[in-house]
Amino acid sequence: MISSYLIAATLAMAAVTFITRAVPALIPQKLMDQPWLHRLNESLPLSVLVLLVLTSISYQDLSLATAINSAQLHLVLAQIGALALVLLIYHISRQLLVSMVVGIAALNGLLWLFDRFLS
């Protein structure tokens, strides 16, 4: 059964995608050449990436009684650490693909470290 949250999230992402693709065709070229719009365009891929990662963080099984060596806590900490590293790498390199690869590697590396040293 598909949850209402999944449907709403999918529709919201579709609407945002449609709006961001349609707006440049509808507004005058003079407005498109504004410096603030170019800065916004540069930060859009990172914003989408951060939103996708934030919505995928799995914190539902956590509580105040969660032990330091629990797999759920390790997963959340690894996801947050990988997200921070993605933001840092993107800020330095402005390469979305590089930051995504680093984020995936960091997530797996942090999970390995937590499993090896905290379990």
Buried (B, 14 or more C-beta within 10 A) or exposed (E): EEEEEEEEEEEEBEEEEEEEEEEEEEEEEEEEEEEEBEEEEEEEBBEBBBBEBEEEBEEEEEEEEEEEEBBBBBBBBBBBBBBEBBBEBBEEEEEBEBBBEBBEEBBEBBBEEBEEEEE
